[in-house]
Amino acid sequence: MNLHLLLSAGRGPQECAWALARLLSRLEADAVRNDVDVVRLDSVVGDRPGTYRSVLVRLTGTGVEAFAARWTGTLCWQAPSPYRTGHGRKNWYVAARQCEVDVPVTPFTEADVEVLAVRTGGPGGQHRNKASTAVRATHRPTGTVVVVDTERQLSLNRSIALRLLRQRVTAGDEAARRALVAIRRRAHDEVVRGGPTRTERP
């Protein structure tokens, strides 16, 4: 089984990006001890070398849910600032949350499409509605429906309807993918300062 975890320093100071790198190293070391495999899928580097504004990791292994739960929430790295000597603050916060990454691709086969010959109204001349040449096609798994009456031949309208359905199903998958990306971006603005679920020190 695998899960995805997003670690974010949010809009915090550069020390938070430094803390994220330290916490990530601790997470990876803890994963080794618990037979959990960690793969870094994506990262946004910080202003300082070796720091991160965010990192997306995939966790794989038995007991991965319990492991991820121990590293989810507000994480705190407790240490003096390496950049500002004499700075009083020692608690640097990072948010870690489980997230969805992969949007399943909706399969499209003609067997999943119900095609009905229908008549449509509207302008078009005296021959428009002499026969049921329009097509209403329904993609049963998603409920997507299109009606095509641009051609006078049923077979042509059917071909157009299938093409339109395929395009709309693909567009729906792409919209879902963009929505997941937007959710991950919003996570950077939701870092909670204080009340950490886990605190680590050098």
C-alpha positions in Angstrom: 0.0 0.0 0.0 1.2 3.5 -0.6 0.2 7.0 0.6 1.3 10.5 -0.3 2.4 13.1 2.2 2.9 16.8 1.5 5.2 18.7 3.7 5.0 22.5 3.5 6.8 25.4 5.2 3.9 27.6 4.1 4.6 31.3 4.0 6.9 31.1 7.0 10.4 32.6 7.3 13.5 30.9 5.8 14.0 29.0 9.0 10.8 27.0 8.3 12.3 25.9 5.0 15.4 24.8 6.8 13.2 23.0 9.4 11.4 21.2 6.7 14.7 19.8 5.4 15.6 18.6 8.9 12.2 17.0 9.5 12.3 15.3 6.1 15.6 13.7 7.0 14.1 12.5 10.3 11.1 11.2 8.5 13.2 9.2 6.1 15.4 7.8 8.9 12.2 6.8 10.8 10.9 5.2 7.6 14.0 3.0 7.3 13.5 1.7 10.9 9.8 0.9 10.1 10.4 -0.8 6.7 8.6 2.0 4.9 10.0 3.2 1.5 10.1 6.9 0.9 10.3 8.5 -2.6 10.5 12.2 -3.1 8.1 13.0 -6.0 8.3 16.7 -6.1 9.9 19.6 -4.2 10.1 23.4 -4.2 13.5 24.5 -2.9 14.0 27.3 -0.4 16.1 30.5 -0.7 18.9 28.9 1.2 20.9 25.9 -0.1 19.6 22.5 1.2 16.2 23.9 2.3 12.7 23.3 1.0 9.5 25.2 0.8 7.6 22.0 0.1 8.2 18.3 -0.6 5.8 15.7 -1.8 6.7 12.1 -0.9 5.2 8.7 -1.6 5.3 6.2 1.3 5.1 2.5 0.6 5.1 -0.5 2.8 3.2 -2.5 5.4 1.9 -0.4 8.3 2.3 2.7 6.2 -1.0 4.2 7.4 0.2 4.1 11.1 3.5 5.5 10.0 2.0 8.4 8.1 -0.4 9.2 11.0 2.7 9.8 13.2 4.0 12.3 10.7 0.8 14.1 9.9 -0.3 17.4 11.3 1.8 20.4 12.5 5.5 19.3 12.9 7.9 21.4 14.9 11.7 21.6 14.6 13.0 23.0 17.8 16.4 24.7 17.5 18.0 28.2 17.3 18.0 29.9 13.9 21.0 29.1 11.9 20.7 32.4 10.0 19.9 35.0 12.7 22.2 34.9 15.7 20.6 35.9 18.9 17.1 35.5 17.5 14.8 34.4 20.4 12.5 32.1 18.5 13.4 28.4 18.5 10.2 26.7 17.2 9.8 26.4 13.5 6.6 24.9 12.1 5.9 22.7 9.1 2.6 21.3 7.9 2.4 17.6 6.9 -0.8 16.2 5.4 -1.9 13.2 3.4 -3.0 14.1 -0.1 -4.3 12.6 -3.3 -1.9 12.7 -6.2 -3.1 10.5 -9.0 -6.5 11.0 -10.7 -7.7 7.7 -12.1 -8.1 7.9 -15.9 -11.8 7.2 -16.8 -11.8 4.3 -19.4 -13.8 5.0 -22.5 -15.2 2.2 -24.6 -18.2 2.2 -26.9 -19.7 -0.7 -24.9 -20.2 1.9 -22.1 -22.1 4.3 -24.4 -25.9 4.1 -24.9 -26.8 5.6 -28.3 -30.4 6.4 -29.1 -31.9 7.8 -32.4 -34.0 10.8 -31.6 -35.8 13.6 -33.4 -34.9 17.2 -32.6 -36.8 20.3 -33.2 -35.7 23.7 -34.4 -35.0 25.3 -37.8 -33.4 23.3 -40.6 -35.9 23.0 -43.5 -38.7 20.6 -44.3 -36.5 17.5 -44.3 -35.1 18.1 -40.9 -37.4 15.8 -39.0 -38.6 13.4 -41.6 -36.6 10.6 -39.9 -34.9 10.1 -36.5 -31.3 10.9 -37.6 -30.3 12.8 -34.5 -28.4 10.9 -31.8 -28.4 11.1 -28.0 -25.4 9.4 -26.6 -24.9 8.7 -22.9 -21.6 7.6 -21.3 -23.1 5.4 -18.5 -20.1 5.4 -16.1 -20.0 9.2 -15.8 -23.5 10.2 -16.9 -22.2 12.5 -19.6 -24.8 13.1 -22.3 -24.5 14.7 -25.8 -27.1 15.2 -28.5 -25.9 15.6 -32.1 -28.1 16.5 -35.1 -25.7 18.3 -37.3 -25.7 15.7 -40.1 -28.6 14.0 -41.9 -27.1 10.6 -41.6 -27.5 8.7 -38.4 -24.1 7.1 -38.7 -22.3 10.4 -39.0 -24.1 11.9 -36.0 -23.2 8.7 -34.1 -19.5 9.1 -34.9 -19.6 12.8 -33.9 -21.4 12.0 -30.6 -18.8 9.3 -29.7 -16.0 11.8 -30.4 -17.6 14.5 -28.3 -18.2 12.1 -25.5 -14.6 11.0 -25.5 -13.4 14.6 -25.4 -15.7 15.5 -22.5 -14.7 12.5 -20.4 -11.0 13.4 -21.0 -11.7 17.0 -20.1 -13.4 15.8 -16.9 -10.3 13.9 -15.9 -8.1 16.9 -16.6 -10.4 19.2 -14.5 -10.1 16.7 -11.6 -6.3 16.7 -11.9 -6.2 20.5 -11.8 -8.5 20.5 -8.8 -6.0 18.2 -6.9 -3.1 20.5 -7.8 -5.1 23.5 -6.5 -5.8 21.8 -3.2 -2.1 21.1 -2.7 -1.3 24.7 -3.4 -3.8 25.9 -0.9 -2.1 23.7 1.7 0.8 26.2 1.7 -1.5 28.8 3.3 -2.8 26.6 6.0 0.2 26.0 8.2 -0.8 26.1 11.8 1.7 27.8 14.1 1.8 26.2 17.5 0.2 23.0 19.0 2.5 20.6 17.1 1.6 17.0 16.8 5.3 16.1 16.7 8.4 17.9 17.9 11.9 17.0 16.8 15.3 18.4 18.0 18.9 18.2 16.7 
